[in-house]
Amino acid sequence: MKLIFERSKRGRGCSILPECDVPVVLPEGDRRERELHLPQVSETDVSRHYTELAKQTYGVNDGFYPLGSCTMKYNPKVDEETAALSGFTEIHPLQPVHTVQGSLAALAKAEELFCEVTGMDGMSFQPAAGAHGEFTGLLLIKAYHKSRGDLKRTKILVPDSAHGTNPASASMVGFTIVNIPSAPDGGVDLKALKQAAGEDTAGLMLTNPNTVGLFDRNILEITKIVHESGGLCYYDGANLNAVMGVARPGDMGFDVIHLNLHKTFAAPHGGGGPGSGPCGCKDFLIPFLPGPRVKQAEDGYRMSRMETSVGDVKAFYGNFAVVVKSLTYILMLGKEGVAEAACNAVLNANYMMRKLEDLYEMAYPGTCMHEFVMDLGKLKHETGVSALDVAKTLLDYGIHPPTMYFPLIVHEALMVEPTETESRETLDTVIAIFREVYRRAKEEGEKLHQSPVKAPIRRPDEVQAARKPVIRYEFTEA
Ligand SMILES: *Cc1c(COP(=O)(O)O)cnc(C)c1O
């Protein structure tokens, strides 16, 4: 399809404006020397251009989107409606507090409910994304050790199955990373953990269920080992979909967490809008939380800052509208509904896994949580068809492929997360597609290297795209 600049025709526009009758006051030297490069298009062109773009886009409103570790689930429309209420949108962060009591009440309620869901005592909504929440949480851990004069704790333990953002965040906060191997069952290797935890341990970063979709049954033992060494336990709560309302990181022994409201709590993501990665903690870490804190006083809600805070990690209260969406989501589901959503997410994943395991080898065959990992190593060896080929072939059937080549510890990984918002009928259709693709892999073998044949873009050079992205239009005219 044509880019908007390629549709441009000199002199064409969307509106008819009178001659400018305001005098030009900018001095000569400060004025633009050439016309600004803007596409010159009619309203019809603009409308058709974006409609065409929208048709080539695929999102949760188009169909199945099983992107493991990303929780691409349906976002209820009511969440958007409340976030768009003028009482929330037509305000300014510097307005007097007595004029924004409703928004402060929403923040206070969100803090209360997310603390209840996670077993934490306080939460800041400043971080704008998951990785940002990790960074913030690690700042709390650093501040805590520093406040006790315990300066030798420079290491963060990270299991080898961790999301890539975990070691990256720890490194940005200035910690050294110690890699903890996984045991054959996919959980943390306790012996290796015991050996690594010691006087220099600042903390452990863990996600449970972990990135292979398994709940680590040794979790109480794991957090105990770290605490006994004097370290703190950080819970990566990006994917709370399997446990929300059912089990709480706070009860598992974690001291600090982040959530991805834009994964678990139904805020759109993946190009769908801003995110929010609130950072929560136990009582003893609250004094270090970033940003202004909402407090209820006798005459209403107030904002206050703490001397001991790690400082702001974002302006004002973070992406406030995202918090409103997630708050709506929780309130609409209610206590039972949140737990039921989690249970259905786990049920859907196990249903799909069982209906595929006779063909596709599962990396960890036991009961999974909200997602499962297939290992296509054997299929590749037998047919030449890789995880990439299977993912690309799925595009021809009109569904979004699962996450591929993650977690890194499974080499030909496809990681499937159906989520609770898919019906039994959709799952059955998708299962049939996966089975069909397997049959084709066996029969057609390397022919699948050509897939997809129906998509507008087939096999982009991903390395070039990542290393040398072309993000600017090259204008030919001066
Ligand atoms: C998505 C994810 C993150 C990072 O979240 P962003 O909002 O993309 O920064 C961290 N940990 C896990 C396990 C995730 O799945």
The ligand as an ORCA input file, in Angstrom:
! r2SCAN-3c Opt
* xyz 0 1
  C       6.057     -8.088     29.456
  C       6.890     -8.507     30.575
  C       7.741     -7.576     31.199
  C       7.978     -6.163     30.697
  O       6.840     -5.371     30.564
  P       6.879     -4.052     29.646
  O       5.618     -3.317     29.938
  O       6.955     -4.548     28.241
  O       8.093     -3.270     30.007
  C       8.453     -8.023     32.296
  N       8.371     -9.295     32.732
  C       7.570    -10.207     32.137
  C       7.516    -11.602     32.684
  C       6.805     -9.852     31.035
  O       6.039    -10.755     30.437
*
